[in-house]
Amino acid sequence: MCALPVSGFDRCYRCKIAREEWGSQLADVVMPLAYAFRRTDEHRSLWGRHQSEQHMWSYKEAFPGPGCVVDLTMMLLVVLQWHRRCAETRVGLPWQTWAVVPSSRRTRVGEHPLVRLGMDAGLGVESTRLALDRAQLAAVGQPGADRDVRADRFAVLNPEVVAGRHVLLIEDSWVTGATLQSAAVTLKQAGAAMVTVLCLARWLREDGPADAAGYFGELPAFYDALSCPIFGGTLCSGPFGSAS
């Protein structure tokens, strides 16, 4: 589900527990586009951040690295145009609404930088064939520091654009998935028919489970924008066909 390396299991432990508790209220499709590698504090002090980690931190800064913003925008643009039909085919319903997971930083002023990334990639723009309504999610209550999926983390401010629709839910990174899946549960409870999660990067910690450091070092290929996050390379339909 979340692209964490697993051995002999269908899902990692956290995804298994979430599925057992929440079932169909979780996201129907999860699309992680790439991995971001987090070094230990010791190794980061010696070598700095891995470039994948730098991308995910920098684009949110007040003065982001322009290359990081361009790269992430292009990643998002390609998946929205090239792999859209694959996501829609998987659930049998077109994207009709999009949303961004609100920032966990309550001190952030203004919209989450991911909103601008999505708009620059064509979301809400008629000429890109992605003129979808945007659902407004807001963080409510106390910030969730735990790693459990909860239905009380978010609220939908305009549920009329969610009811009965297939919602594309975008987040920049996946750690445990608790925040993303909590947002998916909120959308489902607000009436969403389907939720597709599109996550730019799945974090792999150097000191994390499943020998993440070894897995990251042994990945057989670099990021490929055309590699389908839904069906893999063989059944991907591209921007004009239909997956089969």
ROVEXTI-980618 format. One line per field, with one value per residue (C-alpha): residue number from 1; residue in one letter; x, y, z. Coordinates in Angstrom, 1 decimal, padded with zeros to 4 digits. Last residue first. Example, Ala and Ser with C-alpha at 12.3 -4.5 7.8 and 13.67 -1.06 7.14 Angstrom:
BEGIN
num [2	1]
residu [S	A]
X [013.7	012.3]
Y [-001.1	-004.5]
Z [007.1	007.8]
END
This chain:
BEGIN
num [244	243	242	241	240	239	238	237	236	235	234	233	232	231	230	229	228	227	226	225	224	223	222	221	220	219	218	217	216	215	214	213	212	211	210	209	208	207	206	205	204	203	202	201	200	199	198	197	196	195	194	193	192	191	190	189	188	187	186	185	184	183	182	181	180	179	178	177	176	175	174	173	172	171	170	169	168	167	166	165	164	163	162	161	160	159	158	157	156	155	154	153	152	151	150	149	148	147	146	145	144	143	142	141	140	139	138	137	136	135	134	133	132	131	130	129	128	127	126	125	124	123	122	121	120	119	118	117	116	115	114	113	112	111	110	109	108	107	106	105	104	103	102	101	100	99	98	97	96	95	94	93	92	91	90	89	88	87	86	85	84	83	82	81	80	79	78	77	76	75	74	73	72	71	70	69	68	67	66	65	64	63	62	61	60	59	58	57	56	55	54	53	52	51	50	49	48	47	46	45	44	43	42	41	40	39	38	37	36	35	34	33	32	31	30	29	28	27	26	25	24	23	22	21	20	19	18	17	16	15	14	13	12	11	10	9	8	7	6	5	4	3	2	1]
residu [S	A	S	G	F	P	G	S	C	L	T	G	G	F	I	P	C	S	L	A	D	Y	F	A	P	L	E	G	F	Y	G	A	A	D	A	P	G	D	E	R	L	W	R	A	L	C	L	V	T	V	M	A	A	G	A	Q	K	L	T	V	A	A	S	Q	L	T	A	G	T	V	W	S	D	E	I	L	L	V	H	R	G	A	V	V	E	P	N	L	V	A	F	R	D	A	R	V	D	R	D	A	G	P	Q	G	V	A	A	L	Q	A	R	D	L	A	L	R	T	S	E	V	G	L	G	A	D	M	G	L	R	V	L	P	H	E	G	V	R	T	R	R	S	S	P	V	V	A	W	T	Q	W	P	L	G	V	R	T	E	A	C	R	R	H	W	Q	L	V	V	L	L	M	M	T	L	D	V	V	C	G	P	G	P	F	A	E	K	Y	S	W	M	H	Q	E	S	Q	H	R	G	W	L	S	R	H	E	D	T	R	R	F	A	Y	A	L	P	M	V	V	D	A	L	Q	S	G	W	E	E	R	A	I	K	C	R	Y	C	R	D	F	G	S	V	P	L	A	C	M]
X [-006.5	-005.5	-007.0	-005.2	-004.5	-002.2	-000.3	-002.1	000.2	-000.3	003.3	005.2	003.6	-000.1	-000.7	002.6	003.3	006.9	006.7	008.4	011.3	013.2	016.6	016.9	017.8	017.2	020.1	021.1	017.5	016.9	020.1	019.2	015.6	016.7	013.1	012.6	014.2	017.8	018.4	014.9	012.8	010.3	007.7	007.8	005.3	002.2	-001.0	-003.8	-006.9	-010.2	-013.5	-017.2	-016.6	-019.4	-017.9	-017.1	-015.0	-013.2	-012.4	-011.2	-008.9	-007.5	-006.8	-005.1	-002.8	-002.0	-001.4	000.6	003.6	006.1	004.5	005.6	004.2	000.5	-002.2	-005.8	-007.6	-011.3	-013.7	-017.2	-020.4	-020.2	-016.9	-017.7	-020.7	-018.4	-017.0	-015.0	-014.0	-012.7	-009.4	-007.8	-010.9	-011.2	-008.0	-005.3	-002.7	000.9	000.5	001.5	-001.8	-002.1	-004.9	-008.4	-009.0	-006.8	-008.7	-009.5	-010.8	-012.0	-010.9	-013.1	-011.4	-010.4	-007.8	-008.2	-005.1	-006.9	-009.5	-007.0	-008.0	-005.0	-002.5	001.0	001.3	-002.0	-000.7	002.6	000.8	-001.3	001.8	003.2	000.5	-001.7	-001.1	001.0	002.4	002.4	000.0	002.7	000.8	000.1	-003.2	-003.5	-004.2	-007.5	-008.8	-012.3	-013.7	-011.2	-012.8	-014.6	-013.9	-011.6	-008.5	-009.5	-009.4	-005.9	-004.7	-006.4	-004.5	-001.1	000.3	-001.3	-001.5	001.6	003.6	002.5	003.3	006.8	007.2	006.1	008.5	011.5	010.7	010.3	013.5	015.4	014.2	015.7	013.0	013.2	010.4	011.0	008.5	010.4	013.5	012.5	011.2	014.0	016.7	015.5	015.9	019.3	020.6	021.1	024.5	027.6	029.1	026.3	023.7	025.6	025.3	021.7	020.7	020.1	016.6	016.0	013.1	011.5	009.4	005.9	003.8	000.3	-002.2	-005.6	-008.9	-007.9	-009.1	-012.8	-013.0	-011.4	-010.8	-009.5	-008.1	-006.8	-005.0	-003.4	-002.2	-000.9	001.1	002.6	003.7	001.4	001.1	003.7	006.7	009.2	008.2	009.9	007.7	005.7	002.6	000.0]
Y [-003.0	000.6	003.1	005.2	008.9	010.0	006.7	003.4	001.7	-002.0	-003.2	-000.5	-000.9	-000.8	002.1	004.0	003.7	004.3	007.3	009.7	007.3	007.7	006.0	002.2	-001.0	000.3	-001.3	001.7	002.4	-001.2	-001.3	001.9	000.8	-002.4	-003.4	-000.8	002.6	003.6	005.0	006.3	005.7	008.4	007.9	010.9	012.8	011.2	010.9	009.4	008.4	008.7	007.2	007.9	011.0	011.6	013.7	010.4	009.4	012.8	012.5	008.9	010.1	012.9	010.3	008.2	011.0	011.8	008.2	007.3	006.3	008.6	009.6	012.9	015.7	015.1	015.1	013.8	013.2	012.9	010.7	012.2	011.3	014.2	016.0	019.4	019.8	019.1	022.6	023.0	019.4	018.8	017.2	015.4	013.8	010.6	009.2	007.0	006.3	007.5	009.9	013.6	014.8	018.5	019.4	020.0	020.7	020.8	022.1	020.5	022.6	020.6	021.9	021.5	020.0	021.8	019.1	019.0	021.1	024.0	024.2	024.8	023.6	021.3	022.2	021.4	025.1	024.6	021.5	023.1	026.2	024.0	022.1	025.3	025.1	028.2	031.2	031.5	028.4	028.4	025.5	023.3	020.1	021.5	020.6	017.6	018.9	018.4	017.5	016.9	015.1	012.4	009.9	006.7	003.0	002.6	001.2	002.8	006.3	005.7	004.4	007.2	009.8	008.2	010.5	013.8	014.0	011.8	014.1	017.3	016.1	015.1	018.3	020.4	018.4	019.1	022.7	023.4	021.6	023.4	026.7	026.0	027.4	030.9	030.8	027.0	024.5	023.4	022.9	020.1	017.6	018.4	018.2	014.7	013.5	015.2	013.3	015.7	016.6	014.3	014.3	015.9	014.0	010.7	011.3	012.6	009.5	009.8	010.4	009.0	010.2	007.6	008.3	008.6	007.1	006.4	005.0	003.9	003.3	005.6	004.4	004.2	000.8	-000.9	001.4	-000.9	-003.8	-001.6	000.7	-002.3	-003.8	-000.4	000.0	-003.5	-003.4	-004.9	-008.0	-009.8	-012.1	-009.4	-005.7	-002.6	000.4	001.2	002.5	000.0]
Z [-019.6	-019.2	-021.4	-024.1	-024.4	-021.5	-021.0	-020.7	-018.2	-018.4	-018.7	-016.8	-013.4	-012.8	-010.5	-010.0	-013.7	-014.7	-017.0	-014.5	-014.1	-010.8	-011.0	-011.4	-009.7	-006.1	-004.1	-002.0	-001.1	000.0	002.0	003.8	004.3	006.0	006.6	009.4	009.7	010.6	007.1	007.0	003.9	003.2	000.5	-001.9	-004.1	-002.6	-004.7	-002.6	-004.6	-002.7	-003.8	-003.1	-001.0	001.5	004.3	006.0	003.0	003.0	006.7	006.3	003.5	005.7	008.4	005.8	004.9	008.5	009.6	006.5	008.6	006.8	003.5	001.8	-000.4	000.0	-002.6	-002.3	-005.6	-004.7	-006.6	-006.0	-004.3	-001.8	-002.1	-003.7	-001.4	001.6	001.5	004.8	005.1	008.6	009.8	012.7	014.1	012.1	013.4	011.8	014.4	014.5	017.3	017.2	015.9	016.3	018.7	017.4	013.7	010.6	007.6	004.3	001.4	-001.5	-004.9	-007.9	-010.9	-014.1	-014.9	-018.7	-018.9	-020.6	-017.8	-015.0	-011.5	-011.3	-014.0	-012.5	-011.4	-009.5	-007.7	-006.8	-005.5	-003.2	-002.1	-000.7	002.0	001.9	004.1	007.3	008.8	012.6	012.8	011.2	010.5	007.0	005.5	003.2	-000.3	-002.1	-005.6	-006.9	-009.9	-010.7	-013.0	-011.7	-012.3	-009.3	-011.0	-014.3	-012.8	-011.4	-014.8	-016.6	-014.6	-015.3	-018.0	-017.3	-013.5	-013.2	-015.5	-013.8	-010.3	-011.2	-013.1	-010.1	-007.9	-010.2	-010.7	-006.9	-006.1	-008.9	-007.5	-004.1	-001.8	-000.2	002.4	002.7	001.5	-001.6	000.4	002.7	000.1	-002.3	000.4	001.3	-002.3	-002.4	000.7	003.5	004.6	004.4	007.9	010.0	007.9	008.8	012.5	012.3	010.5	006.7	005.4	001.9	-000.2	-002.4	-005.6	-007.0	-004.2	-005.7	-003.1	-004.3	-002.4	000.5	003.8	004.7	003.1	006.0	009.0	011.8	009.9	007.1	009.6	011.4	008.1	006.9	010.2	010.0	006.4	003.8	001.7	003.7	002.9	002.9	003.0	001.6	002.3	-000.8	001.1	000.0]
END
